[in-house]
Amino acid sequence: MGAALGGDADAYRRLLHECVPLIIGVARSQGVAQSLIDDAVQETLLTLHQARATYDPSRPFLPWMRAIARHRAIDVLRRSGREQSRELHDHPAYELQADPAPPAVALIERRQQRQTLRAMIDRLPAGQRQAVEQLGLAERSLEEASRITGRSKGALKVNFHRALAALRRRSGTGPDV
């Protein structure tokens, strides 16, 4: 979204395309019927386009987008409720239809989590960053990491634990939150 706000049309097109599975997931979680999913997607994309100037690039994109998608899904449900008294629905067919969880949603969320974690790791002091990269990300043993980095096992352990504590604090899951 940051690149899109900077004028990158391809990034904006990709962003909107990748948002569709997430919007579908939000709409389904709000109880939007399959026949109305496209309406929720279109309204959400239109709102994202109209409200893009209000997005703060220093904040995570997904919660902002999900809030908009949730509100548009509720709007679709309200409109549907008003129309329901005039329309017939085939509830047994709807209940028998499979509702697979969209795997794209999980992939996009994991990718954003990895990017956020990578950015947090990159902001660690060099020793802590090196310990996390060797012991956590590369999953090397203390001996291997010590041999590769030329640092003692004790120093690697201390830096690794300090890095984990710092990452927990920054992510809001640590004891000092």
C-alpha positions, 0 to 999 in steps of 0.5 A: 500500500505504501508503494501504491500511495507513492504512485506505483500503479502496478503495486496498487493493482497487485494489492487490490488483487491480493486483497480479494481472498482476504475480503472474501474471508472477512465477508464469510466470517460475517455471515454474508451469503455466497450469492452476496460475496461479490457485492461485499468484495466490490463495495470493499474494493471501492471503499479501499480506493476511496479511503486510500489517502487515509491509510497511515503507512507506518501502521499495518495494512491488514487490520485497516483493510479488514475493518473496512471489509467488515463494515462493507460486509455488514452493509451488505447484510443489512441491505440483504435483510431488507430485501429478504422479505421479498425474495426466496432463498434455498437454505438447504442448498446453501447449507450443503454447499462446501465452504472451503477456507481460502488458502490465499488468505493464510498465505498473504497473512503469513507473508505479511507476518514474515515481513514484519518479523524480518523488519523487527529482526533487522532492527536488532543490534548486530550481535542479537540479529546474528544470533537469531539468524543463526540459531532461530532462522537457520536452525543451527546448533550452538556449536555450528553457529559458534564456528560460523560466527567466531563467537562463543556459545555463551555469547550466542545464547545471551544474545539470542535470549535478549533478542527474543525478549526484545522481539516479544516486547516489540510485538506486544507479546512480552512481559513488558507490554 
